[in-house]
Amino acid sequence: MHKGRTRIISVVNEKGGVGKTVTVVNVAAGLSVKGKTVLVVDVDPQLSATKGLGYDSSGNGATVYDVIKPTKPVAAEAAIVPTAWKGLDLLPSHVDLSGIEIELATKIGRENRLKRALKPVVDEYDFVLLDTPPSLSLLTVNVLAFAEEALIPCQTHPYAYAAIDDLLETIAVINEEINPRLDISGVVATFFDRRTRVSHQIMEKLEQDTRIKDKLYNTVIRINTTIAESAQHKKPVVFFRPASTGAQDYLALTEEILARSTA
């Protein structure tokens, strides 16, 4: 059984397409390579992390939806499945999750359902990594109410950089109203293309932004076709092609996350 403090990290950005799921899947894989026990919780109704770890949730197995639904919820332990890789477990998502907002709308304590459901299993892992929807929804609020760290992937693109304003505001509100322990533990630049001027310009803005520059990871996730290819094969790039740029970048990021303990 895991002993010591579990790090609960939400990978969050209210903008889609910035590399959230890829970051969840590959940091989780990187941590498992380092001998850590990891639980990936997929709280995105698009279930990309679930697919990315090779699991098909269209069968009869319980999912995160069953764990947080208002009537007859299932114990988280019963919904967690092992992946093909040692030390890496998954609480899969399901398309039904897209309707949970309406089901929970009138329920008291609805923002803490995920936290309550996962409390019994958290201590069994070194890390819990949560994938979030690309919007500020009740699901995202549930993740931020539970997490202690927010890891923000930011695509080196003007729209993605502009979206950070809203995200920082959201985190500040969650801090004040729901979860005072939530801390931005890191910002990682993604989809960096050294050939384009815009990538360099946004990188510069991230490095100079007084709100986040101290949180910026040294590792930059470079644009890499192997990452997309690995997603198609339903494998983290870290296992799919370990020598690729994508795998090397995510292993370097994993090292930084391990070094930057918030203890």
C-alpha positions as CSV (number, residue, x, y, z in Angstrom):
1,M,0.0,0.0,0.0
2,H,1.2,3.5,-0.8
3,K,2.5,5.4,2.1
4,G,3.2,9.2,2.2
5,R,1.4,12.1,0.7
6,T,-0.6,11.7,-2.5
7,R,-0.3,14.5,-5.0
8,I,-3.6,15.3,-6.6
9,I,-3.0,17.2,-9.9
10,S,-5.7,18.6,-12.1
11,V,-4.6,19.3,-15.7
12,V,-6.8,22.2,-16.6
13,N,-7.4,24.9,-19.2
14,E,-10.8,26.2,-20.2
15,K,-9.7,26.2,-23.9
16,G,-9.7,23.0,-25.9
17,G,-6.9,21.7,-28.0
18,V,-4.0,22.9,-25.8
19,G,-2.7,19.4,-25.0
20,K,-4.5,18.6,-21.7
21,T,-5.3,15.0,-22.4
22,V,-1.9,14.3,-24.0
23,T,-0.3,15.8,-20.9
24,V,-2.4,13.7,-18.5
25,V,-1.7,10.4,-20.3
26,N,2.0,11.0,-20.8
27,V,2.9,12.4,-17.4
28,A,1.0,9.5,-15.9
29,A,3.0,7.1,-18.1
30,G,6.3,8.9,-17.2
31,L,5.5,8.7,-13.5
32,S,4.8,5.0,-13.8
33,V,8.1,4.5,-15.6
34,K,9.7,6.2,-12.5
35,G,8.1,3.6,-10.3
36,K,5.3,5.7,-9.0
37,T,1.7,4.5,-8.6
38,V,-0.7,6.6,-10.6
39,L,-4.5,6.9,-10.9
40,V,-5.8,8.8,-14.0
41,V,-9.3,10.1,-13.5
42,D,-11.0,11.0,-16.8
43,V,-13.6,13.7,-16.1
44,D,-14.0,14.7,-19.7
45,P,-17.2,13.4,-21.5
46,Q,-15.1,13.2,-24.7
47,L,-13.2,10.4,-22.9
48,S,-9.9,11.0,-24.7
49,A,-7.7,10.0,-21.8
50,T,-9.7,6.8,-21.4
51,K,-9.1,6.0,-25.1
52,G,-5.5,7.2,-24.9
53,L,-4.9,4.6,-22.2
54,G,-6.4,1.8,-24.4
55,Y,-9.7,1.3,-22.5
56,D,-13.1,0.9,-24.1
57,S,-15.8,2.2,-21.8
58,S,-18.7,1.3,-24.1
59,G,-19.1,-2.0,-22.2
60,N,-20.8,-2.7,-18.9
61,G,-18.0,-1.6,-16.6
62,A,-18.6,1.2,-14.2
63,T,-17.1,4.7,-15.0
64,V,-16.6,8.0,-13.3
65,Y,-20.3,8.8,-14.3
66,D,-21.5,5.9,-12.1
67,V,-19.2,7.1,-9.2
68,I,-20.7,10.7,-9.1
69,K,-24.2,10.2,-10.3
70,P,-26.9,11.3,-7.8
71,T,-28.8,8.0,-7.6
72,K,-27.2,4.7,-6.5
73,P,-23.6,5.8,-7.1
74,V,-21.0,3.1,-7.4
75,A,-17.9,3.0,-5.1
76,A,-14.8,4.4,-6.9
77,E,-12.9,1.2,-6.1
78,A,-15.4,-0.8,-8.2
79,A,-14.9,1.5,-11.2
80,I,-11.1,1.7,-11.3
81,V,-9.4,-0.5,-13.9
82,P,-5.7,-1.4,-14.4
83,T,-4.1,-0.4,-17.7
84,A,-1.6,-2.4,-19.7
85,W,1.2,-0.7,-17.8
86,K,2.3,-1.5,-14.3
87,G,1.4,1.0,-11.6
88,L,-1.0,2.9,-13.9
89,D,-4.7,2.7,-13.1
90,L,-7.7,4.4,-14.7
91,L,-11.1,5.6,-13.6
92,P,-12.6,5.8,-17.1
93,S,-15.0,8.4,-18.5
94,H,-18.3,7.8,-20.3
95,V,-20.3,9.8,-22.8
96,D,-23.2,9.8,-20.2
97,L,-21.0,12.3,-18.2
98,S,-22.2,15.0,-20.6
99,G,-25.6,15.0,-18.9
100,I,-24.4,15.0,-15.3
101,E,-24.8,18.8,-14.9
102,I,-28.6,18.5,-15.2
103,E,-28.7,15.5,-12.9
104,L,-26.7,17.3,-10.2
105,A,-28.2,20.8,-10.7
106,T,-30.4,20.7,-7.6
107,K,-28.2,18.6,-5.4
108,I,-26.6,20.0,-2.3
109,G,-22.8,19.7,-2.2
110,R,-22.7,18.9,-6.0
111,E,-19.3,20.5,-6.4
112,N,-17.8,18.0,-4.0
113,R,-19.2,14.8,-5.3
114,L,-15.9,13.7,-7.0
115,K,-13.9,14.6,-3.9
116,R,-16.2,12.5,-1.6
117,A,-16.2,9.6,-4.1
118,L,-12.4,9.4,-4.4
119,K,-11.5,9.9,-0.8
120,P,-11.4,6.2,0.0
121,V,-9.0,5.4,-2.8
122,V,-6.7,8.4,-2.9
123,D,-4.2,7.1,-0.4
124,E,-3.4,4.0,-2.4
125,Y,-1.5,6.1,-5.1
126,D,1.5,8.4,-5.2
127,F,-0.3,10.6,-7.8
128,V,-3.8,11.2,-8.9
129,L,-4.0,13.0,-12.3
130,L,-7.3,14.4,-13.5
131,D,-8.3,15.3,-17.0
132,T,-10.9,18.0,-17.3
133,P,-13.4,19.2,-20.0
134,P,-12.4,22.2,-22.1
135,S,-14.9,24.5,-20.4
136,L,-15.8,25.8,-17.0
137,S,-18.5,23.3,-16.1
138,L,-19.7,21.7,-12.9
139,L,-17.3,18.8,-13.8
140,T,-14.3,21.2,-13.9
141,V,-15.4,22.7,-10.6
142,N,-15.6,19.2,-9.1
143,V,-12.0,18.5,-10.2
144,L,-10.7,21.8,-8.8
145,A,-12.6,21.3,-5.6
146,F,-10.8,18.0,-5.1
147,A,-7.3,18.8,-6.5
148,E,-4.4,20.3,-4.6
149,E,-2.4,21.3,-7.7
150,A,-3.4,22.8,-11.0
151,L,-1.1,22.0,-14.0
152,I,-1.8,24.3,-16.9
153,P,-0.8,23.3,-20.4
154,C,-0.7,26.4,-22.7
155,Q,-0.4,26.0,-26.4
156,T,2.1,28.5,-27.8
157,H,-0.7,30.3,-29.7
158,P,-2.4,33.7,-29.1
159,Y,-5.8,32.3,-28.3
160,A,-4.5,29.8,-25.8
161,Y,-2.5,32.5,-24.1
162,A,-5.5,34.8,-23.9
163,A,-7.6,32.1,-22.3
164,I,-5.2,32.0,-19.3
165,D,-6.9,35.1,-17.9
166,D,-10.2,33.4,-17.4
167,L,-8.6,30.3,-16.0
168,L,-6.6,32.2,-13.4
169,E,-9.8,34.0,-12.4
170,T,-11.6,30.7,-12.0
171,I,-8.8,29.3,-9.9
172,A,-8.9,32.4,-7.7
173,V,-12.7,32.0,-7.2
174,I,-12.3,28.3,-6.4
175,N,-9.5,29.1,-3.9
176,E,-11.7,31.6,-2.1
177,E,-15.1,29.9,-2.2
178,I,-14.4,26.1,-2.3
179,N,-10.9,24.9,-2.0
180,P,-8.2,27.0,-0.3
181,R,-5.6,24.3,-0.8
182,L,-5.6,24.5,-4.6
183,D,-2.3,25.8,-5.9
184,I,-1.0,26.4,-9.5
185,S,2.0,24.1,-9.4
186,G,3.1,24.6,-13.0
187,V,2.5,26.0,-16.4
188,V,3.8,24.0,-19.4
189,A,4.1,25.4,-22.9
190,T,2.8,22.9,-25.5
191,F,2.8,22.6,-29.3
192,F,5.9,24.7,-29.5
193,D,7.1,25.0,-33.1
194,R,10.6,26.5,-33.3
195,R,10.1,27.4,-37.0
196,T,7.2,29.8,-36.4
197,R,7.5,33.4,-35.1
198,V,4.2,33.2,-33.2
199,S,5.4,30.2,-31.1
200,H,8.5,32.2,-30.0
201,Q,6.4,35.3,-29.3
202,I,3.9,33.4,-27.1
203,M,6.8,31.7,-25.3
204,E,8.3,35.1,-24.6
205,K,5.0,36.3,-23.2
206,L,4.7,33.3,-20.9
207,E,8.3,33.9,-19.7
208,Q,7.5,37.5,-18.9
209,D,4.0,37.2,-17.5
210,T,4.4,38.1,-13.8
211,R,1.4,36.0,-12.8
212,I,2.9,32.7,-14.1
213,K,6.5,33.1,-15.0
214,D,7.7,31.6,-11.7
215,K,5.4,28.6,-12.3
216,L,6.6,28.0,-15.9
217,Y,8.3,24.6,-16.4
218,N,11.7,24.6,-18.1
219,T,10.5,21.8,-20.3
220,V,8.7,22.8,-23.4
221,I,6.5,20.2,-25.3
222,R,7.5,20.6,-28.9
223,I,5.2,19.9,-31.8
224,N,5.6,16.3,-32.7
225,T,3.6,14.0,-35.0
226,T,4.5,10.9,-33.0
227,I,2.3,12.2,-30.1
228,A,-0.8,12.2,-32.4
229,E,0.2,8.8,-33.8
230,S,0.5,7.3,-30.3
231,A,-3.0,8.6,-29.5
232,Q,-4.3,6.8,-32.6
233,H,-2.6,3.6,-31.3
234,K,-4.2,4.2,-27.8
235,K,-0.8,4.2,-26.1
236,P,1.1,7.0,-24.3
237,V,4.0,8.2,-26.5
238,V,6.3,7.4,-23.7
239,F,5.6,3.7,-24.4
240,F,4.7,3.9,-28.1
241,R,8.0,5.4,-29.2
242,P,10.3,6.1,-26.2
243,A,13.1,7.6,-28.4
244,S,10.8,10.2,-30.0
245,T,10.9,14.0,-29.2
246,G,7.4,13.7,-27.7
247,A,8.4,11.0,-25.3
248,Q,11.6,12.8,-24.3
249,D,9.8,16.0,-23.6
250,Y,7.2,14.3,-21.5
251,L,9.8,12.4,-19.5
252,A,11.7,15.6,-18.9
253,L,8.4,17.3,-17.7
254,T,7.8,14.3,-15.4
255,E,11.2,14.8,-13.9
256,E,10.4,18.4,-13.2
257,I,7.1,17.6,-11.7
258,L,8.8,15.1,-9.3
259,A,11.4,17.7,-8.4
260,R,8.9,20.4,-7.9
261,S,7.1,18.8,-4.9
262,T,4.7,21.1,-3.2
263,A,5.2,19.4,0.1
